[in-house]
Amino acid sequence: CWKSSSMNAHPDLTEAFRHLIADLEERLLATGYQGPPIKVFVAGGMALHRYCGNRYTRDVDATFASRINPLLFKDVLVTYQREDGRPANLFWDTSYSITLTMHHEDCEEDAIPWPEVEREGLFQIYTLSPLDLAVSKLSRYSSRDMEDILSLAERRLFTAEEFRKRAQEAFTYYVGNPLSAQTSMDLVVEAIERTQAEPEEDSGSSLGM
């Protein structure tokens, strides 16, 4: 069982996420919802923030296990102050869909609970595992995606071989160009191997069993 320690460098962003969750919970409860708790699987920059804490994000990529009326997301926005004093916003990315990204069929089953950000318990928050988060970034494979993958790899949250195996298994379900993704995967594996060949720096964060 994975557990997280106080690993992120931006507690202001974590607190803003708590408020974002609470706002949506209040809206859903106001509709008379009396169903069971809903699992929420977080990917993208917010999941990276949990594991690495090395950059901010403005939007939250998330998949909800139960359908929620899209109108409930309208104007859900949290404004907060970053540690450097600058104002910032956080909102749900309503255009996000995990089906459009590279993902393993077991990514939700293997997701890691994040109870520290839950409020009333209506939403049970999970993040994609570090490995599945890295694989998801093959879809777009921008320079930032590569930086994010290597940020995870620097923390020894997975090996190059684990990444290769998981990505190859995910190719089966990918709706994009598999040849392009294969090329990207090979480049990422080489970069991870180079990164992990270097002495590990104390990042001040860890994940334990």
Order of alpha helices (4+ residues) and beta strands (2+ residues): beta-alpha-beta-alpha-beta-beta-beta-beta-beta-alpha-alpha-alpha-alpha-beta
